[in-house]
Amino acid sequence: MAESGDYPLYSCRNCRNPLAFDRDLLSKAYKARSGQAYMFSHVMNIVLGQKEDKKMLTGMYTVAAIFCRNCGHELGWKYVRAFDPSQRIKEGNFIVEKLKLVKEY
């Protein structure tokens, strides 16, 4: 579990498994299937799915679905590769759907 100085943190809404620290939150301005999503520079306690090429609103990407390591709930995706050089800043970052998170203090 996180040290007391690592709060607030974001956890899986389904099982409360810690997923990301507030300090790793890059943006709240993303959209996913369920609505609003957050971009994190780092997440923990996840499992990566298979990579696939996907057309998204801002272009073509290679992405991998991310799942909670504890309960297996699908949370969002990781940007593995951006085909458009102007979108490469997203590579290596994670998108987690807001409805699948709970913020804990």
C-alpha positions in Angstrom: 0.0 0.0 0.0 1.0 3.6 -0.5 3.0 5.5 2.2 1.0 8.2 4.0 2.9 10.9 2.1 1.7 9.5 -1.3 -1.9 10.6 -1.0 -4.1 11.5 -2.7 -4.1 8.5 -5.0 -6.4 7.0 -7.5 -7.7 3.5 -7.0 -9.8 1.0 -9.0 -13.5 1.7 -8.3 -14.3 -2.0 -8.4 -11.8 -3.3 -5.8 -9.9 -0.3 -4.4 -6.5 -1.5 -5.7 -4.2 1.6 -5.8 -3.5 2.6 -9.4 -1.9 6.0 -9.6 -0.6 8.9 -7.5 -2.0 12.4 -7.9 1.5 13.7 -8.7 1.5 11.5 -11.9 -1.7 13.0 -13.2 -0.9 14.9 -16.5 -4.4 15.9 -17.7 -8.1 15.5 -17.1 -9.0 16.6 -20.7 -9.3 13.2 -22.4 -12.4 11.3 -23.6 -13.0 7.5 -23.5 -16.0 5.3 -24.1 -17.6 6.0 -20.8 -16.9 9.8 -20.9 -14.1 11.7 -19.2 -10.7 10.1 -18.8 -7.4 11.1 -17.2 -3.9 10.8 -18.5 -1.2 9.6 -16.2 2.5 9.4 -16.7 2.7 6.3 -14.5 0.3 3.7 -13.2 0.8 0.7 -11.0 -0.9 -2.6 -10.2 -2.1 -3.1 -13.8 -1.8 -5.7 -16.5 -1.2 -4.8 -20.1 -3.3 -6.4 -22.9 -2.2 -7.1 -26.4 -1.0 -4.2 -28.6 -3.3 -3.1 -31.4 -3.4 -0.3 -33.9 -6.4 1.9 -33.3 -7.9 5.0 -35.1 -8.7 7.6 -32.4 -10.0 11.2 -32.5 -6.4 12.6 -32.8 -5.0 10.0 -35.2 -3.7 6.5 -35.4 -2.0 4.9 -32.5 -0.7 1.5 -31.2 -2.3 1.0 -27.9 -2.6 -1.7 -25.3 -5.6 -2.1 -23.0 -4.9 -1.9 -19.3 -6.5 -4.0 -16.6 -6.6 -3.9 -12.8 -4.1 -6.5 -11.6 -6.4 -7.4 -8.7 -9.9 -7.7 -10.2 -9.2 -7.8 -13.9 -11.5 -4.8 -14.6 -10.6 -3.0 -17.9 -9.5 0.6 -16.9 -8.3 2.2 -20.2 -5.3 2.0 -22.4 -1.6 2.8 -22.7 -0.3 4.8 -25.7 2.5 2.6 -27.1 3.1 4.4 -30.4 1.7 7.5 -32.2 1.9 7.4 -36.0 1.7 11.2 -36.2 5.0 12.8 -34.9 3.0 15.7 -33.4 1.2 13.2 -31.1 4.4 11.4 -29.9 4.2 13.2 -26.5 1.4 10.7 -25.6 3.7 7.7 -26.1 4.2 5.7 -22.8 1.4 7.5 -21.0 -1.8 5.9 -19.7 -5.4 6.9 -20.1 -7.8 5.7 -17.3 -11.5 6.3 -17.5 -12.8 8.5 -14.7 -15.8 6.3 -14.0 -13.4 3.4 -13.2 -11.5 5.4 -10.6 -12.0 6.6 -7.1 -9.8 9.3 -5.5 -8.6 8.4 -2.0 -7.1 10.8 0.5 
